[in-house]
Amino acid sequence: MSTQNQTLESLLSQIARQEALSRAEKDLKALGPEGVAGLLEIRRDGPGALRRHALHALAMIGAGDELDDRDRRALERLVRIKLPDDRPLDDHCPFMWIAVPAATYEGVFEALGLHDRIPATMAMGMSGVLHDMAVTTGPDGEELTVHRAFVTPEFAGWRMVFGVMVFATAEETVARVSEYCGEAHFYFRDAYDDDHGWAIARQGRVIRSFQTYREPAWTGEPMPWETPQTDDEHWEPGMYEPNGSCETSANCAADKLSIDPEEIDEDTPMSGHGWLAVTAPGVGHGPFPGALEI
């Protein structure tokens, strides 16, 4: 057995035991094209116990495009088998998302310029947006930066879109999505639960928004569900913005307006399946690093 094969088998054993995955990923990438070739050889010829983990490793290092048609079909079959039993996840809430009515969600793909969509379980979609950027070579030979987005299944009449690319210009983006979907909402909070933002757009226009540290923090007129600031026990005349309200939490706004992903559980109505898509045509999902869970 060659030294490289021994190295690969040792790294795949780490992956099988879920040990030191970040180190294993770094070492696999360091092997370069020869390492990819070795993993493909294990996929073809074994050892049998390591074939599944070799597939995991190829996805982890962004070499999914190297898979042959048989492996691609096997992955597609596995996803479709799991889709009917798909369920929400316990840790399924990133800090930013867009929500659209489920009935009009198809407009999201054109509004955001998303391509090459594939059916995705919740686990697959959420693991995909953990590694949502790849740098590859475009058709003109120039460097191309591509992003990935996950459109969730339907939850209580709404679908959500996760992926950092969605939020580069949040209010412009949500306004554009609302042109295609009729209505769209944007929600944001930071990791410290200190900075919150939300926006409601209809027919291409943001009609109400809030952001904690923006001046002015509020735009548009208060919605009927918002609590007046005069109901705040600390309210003083002239202390708050005239069009402000007590509704500053992104999650509370989502709960009132659409669906709060942190409140989704086994009892939340769920239908359809999710989609994983990318921001450039013809790129596929192979260039993205990190293994996709299924």
C-alpha positions in Angstrom: 0.0 0.0 0.0 1.4 3.4 -1.0 2.1 6.1 1.6 -0.6 8.3 0.1 -3.2 5.5 0.4 -2.3 5.0 4.0 -2.7 8.7 4.6 -6.1 8.8 2.9 -7.3 5.8 4.9 -6.1 7.3 8.1 -8.0 10.6 7.3 -11.1 8.7 6.3 -11.0 6.8 9.5 -11.0 10.2 11.3 -14.0 11.3 9.3 -15.8 8.0 10.1 -15.3 8.6 13.8 -16.2 12.3 13.5 -12.8 13.2 14.9 -10.8 16.4 14.2 -12.9 17.1 11.0 -11.4 20.5 10.4 -7.8 19.1 10.6 -8.8 16.2 8.3 -10.3 18.7 5.8 -7.1 20.8 5.8 -4.9 17.7 5.3 -7.1 16.4 2.5 -6.9 19.7 0.7 -3.1 19.7 1.1 -3.0 16.5 -0.9 -4.3 18.3 -3.9 -5.3 16.6 -7.2 -3.5 13.4 -6.2 -5.6 13.2 -3.1 -8.8 13.6 -5.1 -7.7 10.9 -7.4 -7.0 8.6 -4.4 -10.4 9.2 -3.0 -12.1 8.5 -6.3 -10.1 5.2 -6.4 -11.4 4.3 -3.0 -14.9 5.1 -4.3 -14.4 2.6 -7.2 -12.3 -0.1 -5.6 -12.6 0.1 -1.8 -11.9 -0.8 0.9 -15.7 -1.1 1.1 -15.9 0.3 4.7 -14.4 3.5 3.5 -16.4 4.1 0.3 -19.1 6.2 2.0 -16.5 8.3 3.9 -14.6 8.9 0.7 -17.8 10.4 -0.8 -18.1 12.6 2.4 -14.4 13.7 2.0 -14.9 14.6 -1.7 -17.8 16.8 -0.8 -15.9 18.2 2.2 -13.0 19.5 0.0 -15.2 20.8 -2.7 -14.5 18.1 -5.3 -18.1 17.0 -5.8 -17.8 17.7 -9.5 -15.3 14.9 -9.8 -18.0 12.3 -9.0 -19.0 10.0 -11.8 -22.6 9.6 -13.0 -23.2 6.5 -10.8 -22.2 8.4 -7.6 -24.3 11.4 -8.6 -27.3 9.2 -9.2 -26.8 7.5 -5.9 -26.7 10.8 -4.0 -29.9 12.0 -5.8 -31.7 8.7 -4.9 -30.7 9.0 -1.3 -32.0 12.6 -1.1 -35.3 11.7 -2.7 -35.7 8.7 -0.3 -35.2 11.0 2.7 -37.4 13.9 1.5 -40.8 12.4 2.4 -39.6 12.0 6.0 -37.9 15.3 6.3 -38.4 17.3 9.5 -37.3 20.7 10.9 -34.0 20.8 12.8 -33.3 21.8 16.4 -30.5 24.2 15.3 -32.0 25.5 12.1 -32.0 29.3 12.6 -29.2 31.5 11.1 -29.3 35.1 12.0 -30.6 36.4 8.7 -33.4 35.2 6.5 -36.1 36.2 4.0 -39.7 34.9 4.2 -42.1 34.7 1.3 -45.6 33.3 0.9 -45.4 29.7 0.0 -47.9 30.1 -2.8 -45.6 32.5 -4.7 -42.1 31.2 -3.7 -41.1 30.3 -7.2 -40.5 33.9 -7.8 -37.5 33.8 -5.5 -35.3 32.0 -8.0 -35.7 34.7 -10.7 -35.6 37.6 -8.2 -32.3 36.4 -6.7 -30.7 35.0 -9.9 -30.6 31.5 -8.5 -29.6 28.5 -10.8 -28.9 24.8 -10.8 -31.4 24.1 -8.0 -31.6 20.6 -6.6 -34.0 19.1 -4.1 -32.6 19.3 -0.5 -33.6 18.1 2.9 -33.4 20.5 5.8 -30.1 19.1 7.0 -28.7 19.3 3.4 -29.8 22.9 3.0 -28.6 24.2 6.3 -25.2 22.5 6.0 -25.0 24.0 2.5 -25.4 27.6 3.7 -22.7 27.0 6.3 -20.3 27.0 3.4 -22.2 29.3 1.0 -19.3 30.8 -1.0 -16.9 29.3 -3.6 -14.3 30.8 -5.9 -14.1 29.0 -9.2 -13.3 29.8 -12.9 -16.0 31.3 -15.0 -16.8 30.5 -18.7 -14.4 33.4 -19.8 -11.6 31.9 -17.7 -11.8 34.7 -15.2 -12.1 34.1 -11.4 -15.8 33.8 -10.4 -17.2 34.1 -6.9 -20.4 32.1 -6.5 -22.8 31.9 -3.6 -25.3 29.3 -2.5 -28.9 29.8 -1.1 -31.4 27.4 0.6 -35.1 27.8 0.0 -36.8 25.8 2.8 -39.9 23.6 2.6 -43.2 25.3 3.4 -43.8 26.0 7.1 -47.3 27.2 8.0 -47.8 28.8 4.7 -44.3 30.4 4.4 -41.0 29.6 2.9 -37.7 31.0 4.1 -34.5 31.8 2.2 -31.1 31.4 3.9 -27.7 32.4 2.6 -25.5 35.5 3.2 -25.6 36.5 -0.5 -29.3 37.3 -0.1 -28.6 40.1 2.4 -25.8 42.3 0.9 -28.3 45.1 0.4 -31.2 43.9 2.5 -34.0 46.3 1.8 -33.2 46.5 -1.9 -33.1 42.8 -2.1 -36.4 42.2 -0.2 -38.1 44.9 -2.3 -37.0 43.1 -5.5 -38.2 39.7 -4.2 -41.6 41.2 -3.4 -41.9 42.2 -7.0 -41.9 38.6 -8.0 -43.6 37.1 -4.9 -46.1 39.9 -4.1 -44.8 40.1 -0.5 -41.4 39.5 1.1 -40.0 40.0 4.6 -36.4 40.4 5.8 -35.2 39.6 9.3 -31.9 40.0 11.0 -30.3 39.8 14.4 -26.7 39.7 15.4 -25.0 36.9 17.3 -25.2 38.9 20.6 -29.0 39.5 20.2 -28.2 43.2 20.4 -28.7 44.5 16.8 -32.1 43.6 15.2 -33.7 44.5 11.9 -36.8 43.7 9.9 -38.5 45.0 6.8 -41.8 44.4 5.1 -42.0 44.8 1.3 -45.0 44.5 -1.0 -45.2 44.8 -4.7 -41.7 46.1 -5.0 -41.7 48.6 -2.2 -40.6 48.5 1.4 -43.6 49.8 3.4 -42.2 49.4 7.0 -38.7 48.7 8.4 -36.7 48.8 11.6 -33.0 48.6 12.4 -31.6 49.1 15.9 -28.6 51.4 15.2 -29.9 53.1 12.1 -31.0 56.7 12.1 -33.9 56.9 11.8 -34.4 53.5 13.2 -38.0 53.3 11.7 -39.3 53.9 8.2 -42.9 53.8 7.1 -46.0 53.8 9.3 -46.7 51.4 12.2 -48.6 48.3 11.3 -51.8 47.3 13.1 -50.0 44.5 15.1 -47.3 46.8 16.5 -47.5 48.0 20.1 -47.5 51.8 20.5 -44.5 53.2 22.3 -46.9 55.0 24.7 -47.6 51.5 26.2 -43.9 51.3 27.2 -43.6 51.8 31.0 -40.5 54.0 30.3 -42.2 56.1 27.7 -41.7 59.9 28.0 -43.0 62.5 25.5 -40.4 63.4 22.9 -38.2 60.4 23.8 -39.0 58.2 20.9 -39.4 58.5 17.1 -42.9 59.6 16.1 -43.4 56.5 13.9 -41.6 54.1 16.3 -43.2 51.2 18.2 -42.2 48.6 20.8 -41.6 45.9 18.2 -37.9 45.9 17.9 -37.2 42.1 17.9 -36.7 40.4 14.6 -38.0 37.1 15.9 -41.1 38.7 17.5 -41.8 40.5 14.2 -41.4 37.3 12.3 -43.8 35.6 14.7 -46.4 38.3 14.0 -45.9 38.6 10.3 -44.9 35.2 9.0 -43.0 32.4 10.8 -40.3 32.6 13.4 -37.8 29.8 12.6 -36.8 29.5 16.2 -40.4 28.5 17.1 -40.7 25.8 14.4 -41.1 22.3 15.9 -42.7 18.9 15.0 -46.2 20.4 15.4 -45.6 23.2 12.8 -47.4 22.4 9.5 -44.7 21.4 6.9 -45.1 20.5 3.3 -43.1 20.2 0.1 -39.3 20.1 0.1 -36.4 22.5 0.1 -34.2 23.6 -2.8 -30.4 24.3 -2.8 -29.4 26.7 -5.6 -26.4 28.8 -6.7 -25.9 32.3 -8.1 -24.3 31.5 -11.4 -25.5 29.1 -14.1 -23.5 26.0 -15.0 -21.4 26.0 -11.9 -23.2 23.3 -10.0 -22.6 22.5 -6.3 -19.2 20.8 -6.6 -17.0 23.8 -6.0 -18.4 24.5 -2.6 -16.3 23.3 0.4 -17.8 21.4 3.3 -19.8 18.1 3.4 -23.5 18.3 2.7 -25.5 16.4 5.4 -28.5 14.5 4.1 
